[in-house]
């Protein structure tokens, strides 16, 4: 399990990773699942690059802002 996946263990089942992959990365869900597991499509070691990790952080921050706005509107 990658360090990033461990840090996100509390939210792993609550988020549509397929939607994150498509919306924020323009990639397939399998691409993101492999990144979270620290492997590439062939099973070789391949985690997030520093830029991809920052992009994931920004995606999660954007999603949290969207959730907060929805909650505040209730």
Order of alpha helices (4+ residues) and beta strands (2+ residues): alpha-alpha-alpha-alpha
